[in-house]
Amino acid sequence: MTPVRDSIWEEILRNRGKALGAAAGLIIGLMIMDFGVFWTAFIVLCTYAGYRVGKGMDDHKENIVEILDRWLPPGNR
């Protein structure tokens, strides 16, 4: 690679949070233009819920049933 390209990638890697935030903003903006505000909000909400379930499984070594039992109201068993 050329020195200019190397410095651009180094800058992006040094500022990962900014780069990820900009990429997320671009993706959400494109989704709003394509799907509309409410569908985009639904997709973002579902993505966040999936992230939280996965994080709970990773952090607490719980299975999906234990996490959903904690979040959802009790039902007939």
KEDRENKE-67554 format. One record per atom (N, C-alpha, C, O): x negated, y, z; residue number from 1; residue in three letters. Coordinates in steps of 0.05 Angstrom, whole numbers, padded with zeros to 5 digits. Each point is the difference from the previous one (the first is absolute). Layout:
% residues N
+--------+--------+--------+-----+------+
:     xx :     yy :     zz : pos : code :
+--------+--------+--------+-----+------+
:      X :      Y :      Z : NUM :  ala :
...
+--------+--------+--------+-----+------+
This chain:
% residues 77
+--------+--------+--------+-----+------+
:     xx :     yy :     zz : pos : code :
+--------+--------+--------+-----+------+
: -00017 : -00024 :  00000 :   1 :  met :
:  00017 :  00024 :  00000 :   1 :  met :
: -00018 :  00025 :  00000 :   1 :  met :
: -00023 : -00001 :  00008 :   1 :  met :
:  00035 :  00022 : -00016 :   2 :  thr :
: -00014 :  00025 : -00001 :   2 :  thr :
:  00000 :  00013 :  00028 :   2 :  thr :
:  00017 : -00007 :  00017 :   2 :  thr :
: -00035 :  00025 : -00011 :   3 :  pro :
: -00001 :  00012 :  00026 :   3 :  pro :
:  00026 :  00015 :  00008 :   3 :  pro :
:  00008 :  00000 :  00023 :   3 :  pro :
:  00006 :  00011 : -00043 :   4 :  val :
:  00025 :  00014 :  00006 :   4 :  val :
:  00021 : -00020 :  00010 :   4 :  val :
:  00014 :  00006 :  00019 :   4 :  val :
: -00012 : -00028 : -00033 :   5 :  arg :
:  00020 : -00021 :  00008 :   5 :  arg :
: -00007 : -00011 :  00027 :   5 :  arg :
:  00019 : -00004 :  00016 :   5 :  arg :
: -00044 :  00000 : -00010 :   6 :  asp :
: -00008 : -00010 :  00026 :   6 :  asp :
:  00009 :  00019 :  00022 :   6 :  asp :
:  00010 : -00008 :  00021 :   6 :  asp :
: -00015 :  00034 : -00025 :   7 :  ser :
:  00007 :  00019 :  00021 :   7 :  ser :
:  00031 :  00002 :  00003 :   7 :  ser :
:  00009 :  00005 :  00023 :   7 :  ser :
:  00006 : -00008 : -00044 :   8 :  ile :
:  00029 :  00001 :  00003 :   8 :  ile :
:  00010 : -00024 :  00016 :   8 :  ile :
:  00016 :  00003 :  00018 :   8 :  ile :
: -00026 : -00027 : -00023 :   9 :  trp :
:  00008 : -00024 :  00015 :   9 :  trp :
: -00009 :  00002 :  00029 :   9 :  trp :
:  00014 : -00009 :  00018 :   9 :  trp :
: -00038 :  00020 : -00014 :  10 :  glu :
: -00010 :  00003 :  00028 :  10 :  glu :
:  00018 :  00019 :  00015 :  10 :  glu :
:  00006 : -00004 :  00023 :  10 :  glu :
:  00003 :  00026 : -00036 :  11 :  glu :
:  00017 :  00019 :  00012 :  11 :  glu :
:  00027 : -00012 :  00007 :  11 :  glu :
:  00011 :  00005 :  00021 :  11 :  glu :
:  00000 : -00021 : -00039 :  12 :  ile :
:  00026 : -00013 :  00004 :  12 :  ile :
: -00003 : -00020 :  00024 :  12 :  ile :
:  00018 : -00001 :  00017 :  12 :  ile :
: -00039 : -00014 : -00017 :  13 :  leu :
: -00004 : -00020 :  00022 :  13 :  leu :
: -00004 :  00014 :  00027 :  13 :  leu :
:  00008 : -00010 :  00021 :  13 :  leu :
: -00021 :  00033 : -00021 :  14 :  arg :
: -00004 :  00015 :  00024 :  14 :  arg :
:  00026 :  00011 :  00011 :  14 :  arg :
:  00004 :  00003 :  00025 :  14 :  arg :
:  00014 :  00004 : -00042 :  15 :  asn :
:  00026 :  00012 :  00007 :  15 :  asn :
:  00023 : -00019 : -00007 :  15 :  asn :
:  00018 :  00008 : -00015 :  15 :  asn :
: -00019 : -00032 :  00025 :  16 :  arg :
:  00020 : -00020 : -00007 :  16 :  arg :
:  00029 :  00008 :  00007 :  16 :  arg :
:  00018 : -00004 : -00015 :  16 :  arg :
: -00015 :  00017 :  00038 :  17 :  gly :
:  00026 :  00009 :  00009 :  17 :  gly :
:  00013 :  00020 : -00019 :  17 :  gly :
:  00023 : -00003 : -00007 :  17 :  gly :
: -00039 :  00022 : -00002 :  18 :  lys :
:  00010 :  00020 : -00019 :  18 :  lys :
:  00007 : -00013 : -00027 :  18 :  lys :
:  00020 :  00006 : -00012 :  18 :  lys :
: -00037 : -00025 :  00003 :  19 :  ala :
:  00004 : -00013 : -00025 :  19 :  ala :
:  00025 : -00017 :  00001 :  19 :  ala :
:  00016 : -00001 : -00019 :  19 :  ala :
: -00012 : -00014 :  00041 :  20 :  leu :
:  00024 : -00017 :  00003 :  20 :  leu :
:  00025 :  00017 :  00002 :  20 :  leu :
:  00021 : -00007 : -00011 :  20 :  leu :
: -00023 :  00029 :  00026 :  21 :  gly :
:  00023 :  00018 :  00003 :  21 :  gly :
:  00008 :  00013 : -00027 :  21 :  gly :
:  00024 :  00002 : -00006 :  21 :  gly :
: -00044 :  00005 : -00010 :  22 :  ala :
:  00006 :  00012 : -00026 :  22 :  ala :
:  00012 : -00021 : -00018 :  22 :  ala :
:  00019 :  00006 : -00015 :  22 :  ala :
: -00029 : -00031 :  00016 :  23 :  ala :
:  00011 : -00021 : -00017 :  23 :  ala :
:  00029 : -00007 :  00009 :  23 :  ala :
:  00017 : -00004 : -00017 :  23 :  ala :
: -00013 :  00003 :  00043 :  24 :  ala :
:  00028 : -00005 :  00010 :  24 :  ala :
:  00019 :  00022 : -00008 :  24 :  ala :
:  00022 : -00005 : -00008 :  24 :  ala :
: -00031 :  00030 :  00009 :  25 :  gly :
:  00017 :  00022 : -00008 :  25 :  gly :
:  00006 : -00001 : -00030 :  25 :  gly :
:  00023 :  00006 : -00008 :  25 :  gly :
: -00042 : -00013 : -00008 :  26 :  leu :
:  00004 : -00003 : -00029 :  26 :  leu :
:  00020 : -00022 : -00005 :  26 :  leu :
:  00019 :  00004 : -00016 :  26 :  leu :
: -00022 : -00027 :  00028 :  27 :  ile :
:  00018 : -00022 : -00004 :  27 :  ile :
:  00028 :  00007 :  00009 :  27 :  ile :
:  00020 : -00006 : -00015 :  27 :  ile :
: -00017 :  00018 :  00038 :  28 :  ile :
:  00027 :  00007 :  00010 :  28 :  ile :
:  00013 :  00021 : -00018 :  28 :  ile :
:  00023 : -00001 : -00005 :  28 :  ile :
: -00039 :  00020 : -00004 :  29 :  gly :
:  00010 :  00020 : -00019 :  29 :  gly :
:  00010 : -00012 : -00026 :  29 :  gly :
:  00022 :  00007 : -00009 :  29 :  gly :
: -00037 : -00025 : -00001 :  30 :  leu :
:  00009 : -00014 : -00025 :  30 :  leu :
:  00025 : -00017 :  00005 :  30 :  leu :
:  00017 : -00002 : -00017 :  30 :  leu :
: -00016 : -00011 :  00040 :  31 :  met :
:  00024 : -00016 :  00007 :  31 :  met :
:  00024 :  00018 :  00002 :  31 :  met :
:  00022 : -00008 : -00009 :  31 :  met :
: -00024 :  00031 :  00022 :  32 :  ile :
:  00023 :  00018 :  00002 :  32 :  ile :
:  00009 :  00009 : -00027 :  32 :  ile :
:  00024 :  00001 : -00005 :  32 :  ile :
: -00042 :  00005 : -00013 :  33 :  met :
:  00007 :  00008 : -00027 :  33 :  met :
:  00014 : -00023 : -00015 :  33 :  met :
:  00019 :  00005 : -00015 :  33 :  met :
: -00028 : -00030 :  00020 :  34 :  asp :
:  00011 : -00023 : -00015 :  34 :  asp :
:  00025 : -00011 :  00013 :  34 :  asp :
:  00020 : -00005 : -00014 :  34 :  asp :
: -00020 :  00001 :  00040 :  35 :  phe :
:  00022 : -00014 :  00014 :  35 :  phe :
:  00020 :  00019 :  00014 :  35 :  phe :
:  00023 : -00007 :  00003 :  35 :  phe :
: -00032 :  00031 :  00005 :  36 :  gly :
:  00016 :  00018 :  00015 :  36 :  gly :
: -00009 :  00000 :  00029 :  36 :  gly :
: -00015 : -00018 :  00009 :  36 :  gly :
:  00025 :  00037 :  00006 :  37 :  val :
: -00009 :  00004 :  00028 :  37 :  val :
:  00009 : -00023 :  00018 :  37 :  val :
: -00016 : -00010 :  00015 :  37 :  val :
:  00041 :  00002 : -00017 :  38 :  phe :
:  00011 : -00020 :  00018 :  38 :  phe :
: -00012 : -00027 : -00004 :  38 :  phe :
: -00006 : -00014 :  00019 :  38 :  phe :
:  00003 :  00005 : -00045 :  39 :  trp :
: -00013 : -00026 : -00005 :  39 :  trp :
: -00029 :  00001 :  00009 :  39 :  trp :
: -00010 : -00020 :  00010 :  39 :  trp :
: -00004 :  00042 : -00015 :  40 :  thr :
: -00027 :  00002 :  00009 :  40 :  thr :
: -00002 : -00002 :  00031 :  40 :  thr :
: -00018 : -00014 :  00010 :  40 :  thr :
:  00036 :  00028 :  00004 :  41 :  ala :
:  00000 : -00001 :  00029 :  41 :  ala :
:  00005 : -00029 :  00009 :  41 :  ala :
: -00012 : -00009 :  00020 :  41 :  ala :
:  00030 : -00005 : -00033 :  42 :  phe :
:  00006 : -00028 :  00007 :  42 :  phe :
: -00025 : -00017 : -00004 :  42 :  phe :
: -00006 : -00017 :  00017 :  42 :  phe :
: -00008 :  00020 : -00040 :  43 :  ile :
: -00023 : -00016 : -00005 :  43 :  ile :
: -00022 :  00006 :  00020 :  43 :  ile :
: -00014 : -00018 :  00010 :  43 :  ile :
:  00010 :  00044 : -00003 :  44 :  val :
: -00020 :  00007 :  00020 :  44 :  val :
:  00007 : -00011 :  00027 :  44 :  val :
: -00018 : -00010 :  00014 :  44 :  val :
:  00043 :  00011 : -00007 :  45 :  leu :
:  00009 : -00012 :  00026 :  45 :  leu :
: -00004 : -00030 :  00001 :  45 :  leu :
: -00010 : -00010 :  00020 :  45 :  leu :
:  00016 : -00004 : -00041 :  46 :  cys :
: -00005 : -00029 : -00001 :  46 :  cys :
: -00029 : -00006 :  00001 :  46 :  cys :
: -00009 : -00020 :  00013 :  46 :  cys :
: -00008 :  00036 : -00026 :  47 :  thr :
: -00029 : -00004 :  00000 :  47 :  thr :
: -00010 :  00004 :  00029 :  47 :  thr :
: -00017 : -00016 :  00009 :  47 :  thr :
:  00027 :  00037 :  00004 :  48 :  tyr :
: -00009 :  00005 :  00027 :  48 :  tyr :
:  00009 : -00023 :  00019 :  48 :  tyr :
: -00016 : -00008 :  00017 :  48 :  tyr :
:  00040 : -00001 : -00020 :  49 :  ala :
:  00009 : -00022 :  00017 :  49 :  ala :
: -00017 : -00025 : -00005 :  49 :  ala :
: -00007 : -00014 :  00020 :  49 :  ala :
:  00001 :  00008 : -00044 :  50 :  gly :
: -00018 : -00023 : -00006 :  50 :  gly :
: -00027 :  00004 :  00012 :  50 :  gly :
: -00012 : -00019 :  00010 :  50 :  gly :
:  00001 :  00043 : -00011 :  51 :  tyr :
: -00026 :  00006 :  00012 :  51 :  tyr :
:  00001 : -00005 :  00030 :  51 :  tyr :
: -00018 : -00012 :  00011 :  51 :  tyr :
:  00040 :  00022 :  00002 :  52 :  arg :
:  00002 : -00003 :  00029 :  52 :  arg :
:  00002 : -00030 :  00008 :  52 :  arg :
: -00012 : -00008 :  00020 :  52 :  arg :
:  00028 : -00007 : -00035 :  53 :  val :
:  00002 : -00029 :  00006 :  53 :  val :
: -00027 : -00013 : -00003 :  53 :  val :
: -00009 : -00016 :  00017 :  53 :  val :
: -00005 :  00022 : -00039 :  54 :  gly :
: -00027 : -00012 : -00005 :  54 :  gly :
: -00020 :  00008 :  00022 :  54 :  gly :
: -00016 : -00016 :  00008 :  54 :  gly :
:  00017 :  00042 : -00001 :  55 :  lys :
: -00018 :  00010 :  00021 :  55 :  lys :
:  00006 : -00014 :  00027 :  55 :  lys :
: -00018 : -00007 :  00015 :  55 :  lys :
:  00043 :  00003 : -00009 :  56 :  gly :
:  00008 : -00014 :  00024 :  56 :  gly :
: -00010 : -00029 :  00000 :  56 :  gly :
: -00009 : -00010 :  00021 :  56 :  gly :
:  00010 : -00002 : -00044 :  57 :  met :
: -00010 : -00028 : -00002 :  57 :  met :
: -00030 : -00001 :  00004 :  57 :  met :
: -00011 : -00018 :  00012 :  57 :  met :
: -00003 :  00038 : -00024 :  58 :  asp :
: -00029 :  00000 :  00002 :  58 :  asp :
: -00010 :  00008 :  00028 :  58 :  asp :
: -00018 : -00013 :  00011 :  58 :  asp :
:  00030 :  00033 :  00001 :  59 :  asp :
: -00009 :  00011 :  00025 :  59 :  asp :
:  00007 : -00019 :  00024 :  59 :  asp :
: -00016 : -00004 :  00017 :  59 :  asp :
:  00041 : -00006 : -00017 :  60 :  his :
:  00009 : -00015 :  00023 :  60 :  his :
:  00001 : -00029 : -00005 :  60 :  his :
:  00008 : -00016 :  00018 :  60 :  his :
: -00015 :  00007 : -00042 :  61 :  lys :
:  00001 : -00028 : -00007 :  61 :  lys :
:  00028 : -00012 :  00005 :  61 :  lys :
:  00003 : -00023 :  00008 :  61 :  lys :
:  00017 :  00039 : -00014 :  62 :  glu :
:  00028 : -00009 :  00002 :  62 :  glu :
:  00009 : -00011 : -00027 :  62 :  glu :
: -00012 :  00007 : -00021 :  62 :  glu :
:  00032 : -00023 :  00021 :  63 :  asn :
:  00011 : -00009 : -00026 :  63 :  asn :
:  00024 :  00018 : -00006 :  63 :  asn :
:  00009 :  00016 :  00016 :  63 :  asn :
:  00001 : -00019 : -00040 :  64 :  ile :
:  00020 :  00018 : -00011 :  64 :  ile :
:  00026 : -00002 :  00017 :  64 :  ile :
:  00014 :  00020 :  00003 :  64 :  ile :
: -00007 : -00043 :  00007 :  65 :  val :
:  00024 : -00003 :  00016 :  65 :  val :
: -00001 :  00016 :  00026 :  65 :  val :
:  00020 :  00013 :  00007 :  65 :  val :
: -00043 : -00014 :  00006 :  66 :  glu :
: -00003 :  00016 :  00025 :  66 :  glu :
:  00003 :  00030 : -00005 :  66 :  glu :
:  00012 :  00014 :  00016 :  66 :  glu :
: -00024 : -00005 : -00038 :  67 :  ile :
:  00001 :  00029 : -00006 :  67 :  ile :
:  00029 :  00008 : -00007 :  67 :  ile :
:  00009 :  00020 :  00010 :  67 :  ile :
:  00005 : -00036 : -00026 :  68 :  leu :
:  00027 :  00007 : -00008 :  68 :  leu :
:  00019 : -00002 :  00024 :  68 :  leu :
:  00019 :  00015 :  00002 :  68 :  leu :
: -00024 : -00034 :  00016 :  69 :  asp :
:  00016 : -00002 :  00025 :  69 :  asp :
: -00002 :  00025 :  00017 :  69 :  asp :
:  00019 :  00009 :  00012 :  69 :  asp :
: -00043 :  00003 : -00012 :  70 :  arg :
: -00004 :  00024 :  00015 :  70 :  arg :
:  00013 :  00024 : -00013 :  70 :  arg :
:  00010 :  00018 :  00014 :  70 :  arg :
: -00009 : -00017 : -00041 :  71 :  trp :
:  00011 :  00023 : -00014 :  71 :  trp :
:  00030 : -00001 : -00005 :  71 :  trp :
:  00014 :  00020 :  00001 :  71 :  trp :
: -00003 : -00044 : -00006 :  72 :  leu :
:  00028 : -00003 : -00008 :  72 :  leu :
:  00017 : -00005 :  00024 :  72 :  leu :
: -00010 : -00011 :  00020 :  72 :  leu :
:  00035 :  00018 : -00020 :  73 :  pro :
:  00018 : -00005 :  00022 :  73 :  pro :
:  00005 : -00030 :  00003 :  73 :  pro :
: -00002 : -00015 : -00019 :  73 :  pro :
:  00007 :  00006 :  00044 :  74 :  pro :
:  00005 : -00029 :  00004 :  74 :  pro :
:  00025 : -00009 : -00015 :  74 :  pro :
:  00020 :  00015 : -00002 :  74 :  pro :
: -00021 : -00039 : -00008 :  75 :  gly :
:  00023 : -00011 : -00014 :  75 :  gly :
:  00007 : -00028 :  00011 :  75 :  gly :
: -00011 : -00009 :  00020 :  75 :  gly :
:  00029 : -00004 : -00033 :  76 :  asn :
:  00008 : -00027 :  00008 :  76 :  asn :
: -00022 : -00019 : -00008 :  76 :  asn :
: -00011 :  00001 : -00022 :  76 :  asn :
:  00004 : -00019 :  00040 :  77 :  arg :
: -00021 : -00020 : -00005 :  77 :  arg :
:  00012 : -00027 :  00002 :  77 :  arg :
: -00015 : -00020 : -00004 :  77 :  arg :
+--------+--------+--------+-----+------+
